[in-house]
């Protein structure tokens, strides 16, 4: 169980802070709920989710050791490139939805390398790939930055150096 003030990863909302744990009655059933506030929230969104819920995954922030391993993984190729855009979106999204950071990093790695390749050809990346990359990077890089007590920009720079070396 988490505590008030803990930082967690919650689905597409990314890093969230637990602002409260309280009882709420919904449809006549009273349960304990986490009250989450996304850290990147420009609309003052508040999310309430049951403390005991098998359908919703809340993840702990990664530890330093795993964060360093993830940074190092960008020195190597990521996942296999899928040529068909819709199949690629489906497969990569499934990986991102697992919450497994090392696998997520591999998808980001592949998309970053593809972005570099297409930009070297003076082309633009497929829009759905660009959005997928941006969203996944946003969540993972911020999580890495918090785990390693640094900035998003520093994480991005380190990863770019690993990819380009």
C-alpha positions as CSV (number, residue, x, y, z in Angstrom):
1,X,0.0,0.0,0.0
2,X,1.2,3.5,-0.8
3,X,1.2,6.5,1.4
4,X,0.2,10.2,1.1
5,X,3.0,12.0,-0.6
6,X,4.4,9.0,-2.5
7,X,5.2,9.4,-6.2
8,X,3.9,6.6,-8.5
9,X,3.5,5.9,-12.2
10,X,-0.2,5.7,-13.2
11,X,-1.0,4.7,-16.8
12,X,-0.8,7.4,-19.5
13,X,-0.9,10.1,-16.8
14,X,2.7,9.4,-15.9
15,X,4.2,10.4,-12.6
16,X,1.5,11.2,-10.0
17,X,1.6,12.2,-6.4
18,X,-0.7,10.6,-3.9
19,X,-2.4,13.6,-2.3
20,X,-4.9,11.7,-0.1
21,X,-6.2,8.2,0.8
22,X,-9.8,8.4,1.7
23,X,-13.1,6.4,1.9
24,X,-15.7,7.0,-0.8
25,X,-19.1,5.5,-1.4
26,X,-19.9,4.7,-5.0
27,X,-23.0,2.7,-6.0
28,X,-23.6,2.0,-2.3
29,X,-20.2,0.4,-1.8
30,X,-17.6,2.2,0.5
31,X,-14.0,1.6,-0.4
32,X,-10.6,3.3,0.2
33,X,-9.4,5.4,-2.7
34,X,-6.0,6.9,-3.7
35,X,-6.4,10.5,-4.7
36,X,-3.8,11.2,-7.4
37,X,-2.6,14.4,-8.9
38,X,-0.5,14.1,-12.1
39,X,2.7,16.0,-11.8
40,X,2.4,17.2,-15.4
41,X,-1.1,18.5,-14.9
42,X,-2.0,21.7,-16.6
43,X,-5.7,21.3,-15.9
44,X,-5.6,20.5,-12.2
45,X,-6.8,17.0,-12.8
46,X,-7.5,14.8,-9.8
47,X,-7.8,11.0,-10.2
48,X,-9.5,8.7,-7.7
49,X,-8.8,5.0,-7.9
50,X,-9.6,2.2,-5.5
51,X,-6.7,1.1,-3.3
52,X,-7.5,-2.5,-4.1
53,X,-8.1,-2.7,-7.8
54,X,-7.0,-5.5,-10.1
55,X,-7.8,-3.6,-13.3
56,X,-5.6,-0.6,-12.6
57,X,-1.9,-0.7,-12.4
58,X,0.1,1.7,-10.2
59,X,3.8,1.3,-10.4
60,X,6.6,2.3,-8.0
61,X,9.2,4.7,-9.4
62,X,12.3,2.8,-10.6
63,X,15.4,2.6,-8.4
64,X,18.7,4.1,-9.3
65,X,20.3,0.8,-10.3
66,X,17.6,0.0,-12.8
67,X,17.6,3.6,-14.1
68,X,21.3,3.3,-14.9
69,X,20.7,0.0,-16.6
70,X,18.0,1.6,-18.7
71,X,20.3,4.4,-19.7
72,X,23.0,1.9,-20.8
73,X,20.4,-0.1,-22.8
74,X,20.3,2.8,-25.3
75,X,23.8,1.9,-26.5
76,X,22.3,-1.2,-28.1
77,X,19.4,-1.7,-30.7
78,X,15.9,-1.7,-29.3
79,X,13.0,-3.8,-30.5
80,X,12.6,-4.9,-34.1
81,X,11.2,-2.3,-36.5
82,X,7.8,-3.2,-37.8
83,X,7.2,-1.9,-41.4
84,X,3.4,-1.8,-41.3
85,X,2.4,1.4,-39.4
86,X,-0.9,0.1,-37.9
87,X,0.7,-3.2,-36.7
88,X,3.7,-1.3,-35.4
89,X,1.4,1.1,-33.4
90,X,-0.5,-1.9,-32.0
91,X,2.6,-3.9,-31.0
92,X,4.6,-1.0,-29.6
93,X,1.5,0.2,-27.7
94,X,1.1,-3.2,-26.1
95,X,4.7,-3.1,-24.9
96,X,4.3,0.4,-23.5
97,X,1.1,-0.6,-21.7
98,X,2.9,-3.4,-19.8
99,X,4.7,-0.9,-17.6
100,X,8.0,-2.8,-18.0
101,X,10.5,0.0,-18.2
102,X,13.3,-2.0,-19.8
103,X,10.9,-3.0,-22.6
104,X,9.5,0.5,-22.9
105,X,13.1,1.8,-23.2
106,X,13.6,-0.6,-26.1
107,X,10.6,0.8,-28.0
108,X,11.7,4.4,-27.3
109,X,15.2,3.4,-28.5
110,X,13.9,2.0,-31.8
111,X,11.6,5.0,-32.4
112,X,14.4,7.5,-31.5
113,X,16.8,5.8,-33.9
114,X,14.1,5.8,-36.7
115,X,13.5,9.5,-36.1
116,X,17.2,10.2,-36.4
117,X,17.3,8.2,-39.6
118,X,14.4,9.9,-41.3
119,X,15.5,13.4,-40.2
120,X,19.0,12.7,-41.8
121,X,17.0,12.1,-45.0
122,X,15.3,15.5,-44.6
123,X,12.0,13.7,-44.0
124,X,9.5,13.7,-41.2
125,X,8.5,10.8,-38.9
126,X,5.1,9.2,-39.2
127,X,2.7,11.2,-37.0
128,X,1.5,8.2,-34.9
129,X,5.1,7.2,-34.3
130,X,6.0,10.7,-33.3
131,X,3.2,10.9,-30.8
132,X,3.9,7.5,-29.4
133,X,7.6,8.4,-29.0
134,X,6.8,11.8,-27.4
135,X,4.4,10.4,-24.9
136,X,6.6,7.4,-23.9
137,X,9.7,9.6,-23.7
138,X,7.9,12.1,-21.5
139,X,6.9,9.5,-18.9
140,X,10.1,7.4,-18.9
141,X,12.6,10.3,-19.1
142,X,10.9,12.2,-16.3
143,X,10.9,9.0,-14.2
144,X,14.6,8.5,-14.9
145,X,15.3,12.1,-14.0
146,X,13.6,11.7,-10.6
147,X,15.2,8.4,-9.9
148,X,18.7,9.8,-10.7
149,X,18.1,13.3,-9.2
150,X,18.7,15.1,-12.5
151,X,16.7,16.8,-15.2
152,X,14.7,15.6,-18.2
153,X,17.1,17.4,-20.5
154,X,20.2,15.7,-18.9
155,X,18.5,12.3,-19.4
156,X,17.7,13.1,-23.0
157,X,21.2,14.3,-23.6
158,X,22.7,11.1,-22.1
159,X,20.4,8.9,-24.1
160,X,21.2,10.7,-27.3
161,X,24.9,10.3,-26.7
162,X,24.4,6.6,-26.1
163,X,22.4,6.2,-29.3
164,X,24.8,8.3,-31.4
165,X,28.1,6.7,-30.1
